[in-house]
């Protein structure tokens, strides 16, 4: 399994970024796809996830600002991030968790920096 995340960068507070994750070597529809993030000195935390059936879930700290989506044909998952805050600064990781075994895979991370 390979997960290739991209789209991070430097943005001013209030701005937007769109993260992308390309998944390969897996049966995409058997995986819950998620974005996690880890800020310096903090533990990794769940940002949002999306199932192949269209169910999504968000951490409270991103509700109303971030939107996760997935393309089950292209094996892609996205995270649209709007109204970014300095507290959103972190490395964002793409995660694929098998829906029955719960075994999961991680991408390499993409860094997001939000300046005030």
QUITAHU-V476124 format. One record per residue. N is the residue number from 1. RES is the residue in one letter. PSI is psi in whole degrees, 0 to 359 (* if undefined). OMEGA is omega in radians with two decimals (NA if undefined). NEAR is the number of other ideal C-beta (glycine too) atoms within 8 Angstrom. Layout:
BEGIN
N | RES | PSI | OMEGA | NEAR
N | RES | PSI | OMEGA | NEAR
END
This chain:
BEGIN
1 | X | 136 | 3.07 | 8
2 | X | 134 | 3.07 | 7
3 | X | 119 | -3.09 | 14
4 | X | 108 | -3.13 | 11
5 | X | 147 | 3.11 | 15
6 | X | 170 | 3.03 | 9
7 | X | 355 | 3.11 | 9
8 | X | 171 | 3.13 | 12
9 | X | 193 | 3.14 | 8
10 | X | 130 | -3.12 | 5
11 | X | 151 | 3.09 | 11
12 | X | 155 | 3.08 | 6
13 | X | 137 | -3.09 | 9
14 | X | 348 | -3.11 | 5
15 | X | 185 | -3.07 | 8
16 | X | 152 | 2.99 | 9
17 | X | 153 | 3.05 | 11
18 | X | 118 | 3.09 | 9
19 | X | 147 | 3.10 | 16
20 | X | 150 | 3.07 | 10
21 | X | 121 | 3.10 | 15
22 | X | 123 | -3.13 | 10
23 | X | 139 | 3.12 | 16
24 | X | 161 | 3.10 | 8
25 | X | 36 | 3.05 | 4
26 | X | 158 | 3.03 | 11
27 | X | 99 | -2.90 | 5
28 | X | 320 | -3.06 | 10
29 | X | 349 | 3.10 | 6
30 | X | 6 | -3.06 | 9
31 | X | 137 | 2.87 | 13
32 | X | 129 | -3.12 | 11
33 | X | 136 | -3.06 | 15
34 | X | 160 | 2.94 | 14
35 | X | 133 | 3.01 | 16
36 | X | 166 | 3.04 | 11
37 | X | 156 | 3.10 | 13
38 | X | 115 | 3.09 | 11
39 | X | 157 | -3.14 | 9
40 | X | 128 | 3.11 | 3
41 | X | 358 | -3.11 | 3
42 | X | 163 | 3.04 | 8
43 | X | 161 | 3.12 | 4
44 | X | 137 | -3.09 | 7
45 | X | 149 | 3.13 | 9
46 | X | 133 | 3.08 | 8
47 | X | 309 | -3.11 | 14
48 | X | 156 | 3.01 | 14
49 | X | 162 | 3.13 | 13
50 | X | 132 | 3.08 | 13
51 | X | 165 | 3.13 | 10
52 | X | 339 | 3.12 | 11
53 | X | 359 | 3.06 | 4
54 | X | 0 | 3.11 | 6
55 | X | 137 | 3.12 | 6
56 | X | 159 | 3.10 | 9
57 | X | 144 | -3.06 | 5
58 | X | 146 | 2.95 | 10
59 | X | 147 | -3.10 | 9
60 | X | 327 | -3.04 | 5
61 | X | 355 | 3.09 | 5
62 | X | 356 | -3.11 | 12
63 | X | 133 | -3.13 | 8
64 | X | 350 | -3.12 | 3
65 | X | 323 | -3.09 | 8
66 | X | 150 | 3.08 | 12
67 | X | 125 | 3.07 | 6
68 | X | 142 | 3.08 | 17
69 | X | 161 | 3.13 | 8
70 | X | 150 | 3.07 | 10
71 | X | 106 | -3.04 | 9
72 | X | 353 | 3.06 | 8
73 | X | 317 | -3.12 | 4
74 | X | 356 | -3.10 | 5
75 | X | 48 | -3.13 | 10
76 | X | 149 | 2.98 | 10
77 | X | 143 | -3.05 | 14
78 | X | 157 | 2.99 | 12
79 | X | 107 | 3.06 | 13
80 | X | 121 | -3.07 | 10
81 | X | 116 | 3.13 | 13
82 | X | 165 | 3.11 | 8
83 | X | 48 | -3.08 | 6
84 | X | 146 | -3.13 | 14
85 | X | 158 | 3.07 | 7
86 | X | 329 | 3.12 | 8
87 | X | 347 | 3.09 | 7
88 | X | 355 | 3.11 | 11
89 | X | 124 | -3.07 | 8
90 | X | 171 | 2.91 | 10
91 | X | 128 | -3.10 | 11
92 | X | 132 | -3.08 | 16
93 | X | 138 | 3.02 | 14
94 | X | 139 | -3.10 | 16
95 | X | 139 | 3.05 | 14
96 | X | 120 | -3.12 | 14
97 | X | 124 | 3.14 | 11
98 | X | 138 | -2.99 | 11
99 | X | 340 | 3.11 | 8
100 | X | 311 | -3.10 | 5
101 | X | 338 | -3.09 | 4
102 | X | 8 | 3.04 | 6
103 | X | 140 | -3.08 | 6
104 | X | 164 | -3.13 | 8
105 | X | 152 | -3.12 | 9
106 | X | 144 | 2.98 | 8
107 | X | 182 | -3.02 | 12
108 | X | 349 | 3.13 | 8
109 | X | 147 | 3.06 | 9
110 | X | 134 | -2.99 | 12
111 | X | 132 | 3.08 | 9
112 | X | 126 | 3.10 | 17
113 | X | 124 | -3.14 | 9
114 | X | 118 | -3.12 | 15
115 | X | 149 | -3.13 | 8
116 | X | * | NA | 4
END
